[in-house]
């Protein structure tokens, strides 16, 4: 992965983490928290979309995939936190 791809991946993760934070808790987790949740969510979303045979292309598709994964990650984190 080149530098442009890495920066794009991190920016998508940041946006996805911010969106997921707003959807799940009503607020974000801060810049670093959003980035971490978004990047992990992007990987998780890619795995989930591949498993469900869903394709989402382009920048908007990448943001949707990453956001879906980040929402699932935040849900699992809140579930584990309550236990």
C-alpha positions as a Markdown table, in Angstrom:
| # | Residue | x | y | z |
|---|---|---|---|---|
| 1 | Unk | 0.0 | 0.0 | 0.0 |
| 2 | Unk | 1.4 | 3.4 | -0.9 |
| 3 | Unk | 1.2 | 6.5 | 1.1 |
| 4 | Unk | -1.9 | 7.8 | -0.7 |
| 5 | Unk | -3.7 | 4.6 | -0.1 |
| 6 | Unk | -2.8 | 4.6 | 3.6 |
| 7 | Unk | -3.9 | 8.2 | 4.1 |
| 8 | Unk | -7.2 | 7.4 | 2.3 |
| 9 | Unk | -7.7 | 4.3 | 4.4 |
| 10 | Unk | -7.1 | 6.3 | 7.6 |
| 11 | Unk | -9.4 | 9.2 | 6.5 |
| 12 | Unk | -12.2 | 6.7 | 5.7 |
| 13 | Unk | -11.7 | 5.1 | 9.1 |
| 14 | Unk | -11.9 | 8.5 | 10.8 |
| 15 | Unk | -15.1 | 9.4 | 9.0 |
| 16 | Unk | -16.6 | 6.0 | 9.6 |
| 17 | Unk | -15.7 | 6.0 | 13.3 |
| 18 | Unk | -17.2 | 9.5 | 13.7 |
| 19 | Unk | -20.4 | 8.4 | 12.0 |
| 20 | Unk | -20.6 | 5.2 | 14.0 |
| 21 | Unk | -20.0 | 7.1 | 17.2 |
| 22 | Unk | -22.8 | 9.4 | 16.4 |
| 23 | Unk | -25.1 | 6.6 | 15.5 |
| 24 | Unk | -24.4 | 4.4 | 18.5 |
| 25 | Unk | -23.8 | 6.9 | 21.4 |
| 26 | Unk | -24.9 | 10.3 | 20.1 |
| 27 | Unk | -21.3 | 11.5 | 20.2 |
| 28 | Unk | -17.9 | 10.6 | 18.9 |
| 29 | Unk | -15.0 | 9.1 | 20.8 |
| 30 | Unk | -12.5 | 11.8 | 20.1 |
| 31 | Unk | -10.1 | 11.9 | 17.1 |
| 32 | Unk | -7.9 | 8.9 | 18.1 |
| 33 | Unk | -10.9 | 6.8 | 19.3 |
| 34 | Unk | -12.8 | 7.5 | 16.1 |
| 35 | Unk | -9.8 | 6.6 | 14.0 |
| 36 | Unk | -9.2 | 3.3 | 15.8 |
| 37 | Unk | -12.8 | 2.3 | 15.8 |
| 38 | Unk | -13.1 | 3.3 | 12.1 |
| 39 | Unk | -10.0 | 1.4 | 11.0 |
| 40 | Unk | -10.9 | -1.8 | 12.9 |
| 41 | Unk | -14.5 | -1.3 | 11.7 |
| 42 | Unk | -13.3 | -1.0 | 8.1 |
| 43 | Unk | -11.6 | -4.4 | 8.4 |
| 44 | Unk | -14.6 | -5.9 | 10.2 |
| 45 | Unk | -17.1 | -4.4 | 7.7 |
| 46 | Unk | -15.0 | -5.8 | 4.8 |
| 47 | Unk | -15.2 | -9.3 | 6.4 |
| 48 | Unk | -18.9 | -9.0 | 7.1 |
| 49 | Unk | -19.8 | -7.7 | 3.6 |
| 50 | Unk | -17.7 | -10.4 | 2.0 |
| 51 | Unk | -19.4 | -13.1 | 4.1 |
| 52 | Unk | -22.8 | -11.7 | 3.2 |
| 53 | Unk | -21.8 | -11.3 | -0.5 |
| 54 | Unk | -22.5 | -7.6 | -0.5 |
| 55 | Unk | -20.5 | -5.3 | -2.7 |
| 56 | Unk | -20.1 | -1.6 | -2.2 |
| 57 | Unk | -17.7 | 0.2 | -4.6 |
| 58 | Unk | -16.1 | 3.6 | -4.6 |
| 59 | Unk | -15.5 | 6.0 | -1.8 |
| 60 | Unk | -19.1 | 6.1 | -0.6 |
| 61 | Unk | -19.2 | 2.3 | -0.6 |
| 62 | Unk | -15.9 | 2.2 | 1.4 |
| 63 | Unk | -17.4 | 4.6 | 4.0 |
| 64 | Unk | -20.6 | 2.6 | 4.2 |
| 65 | Unk | -18.7 | -0.6 | 4.7 |
| 66 | Unk | -16.4 | 0.9 | 7.3 |
| 67 | Unk | -19.3 | 2.5 | 9.1 |
| 68 | Unk | -21.2 | -0.7 | 9.2 |
| 69 | Unk | -18.2 | -2.5 | 10.7 |
| 70 | Unk | -17.6 | 0.3 | 13.2 |
| 71 | Unk | -21.3 | 0.1 | 14.3 |
| 72 | Unk | -21.0 | -3.6 | 14.8 |
| 73 | Unk | -17.7 | -3.1 | 16.7 |
| 74 | Unk | -19.3 | -0.4 | 19.0 |
| 75 | Unk | -22.3 | -2.6 | 19.6 |
| 76 | Unk | -20.0 | -5.5 | 20.6 |
| 77 | Unk | -18.0 | -3.2 | 22.8 |
| 78 | Unk | -21.1 | -1.9 | 24.6 |
| 79 | Unk | -22.4 | -5.5 | 25.0 |
| 80 | Unk | -19.1 | -6.7 | 26.6 |
| 81 | Unk | -18.8 | -3.5 | 28.7 |
| 82 | Unk | -22.3 | -4.2 | 30.3 |
| 83 | Unk | -21.3 | -7.8 | 31.1 |
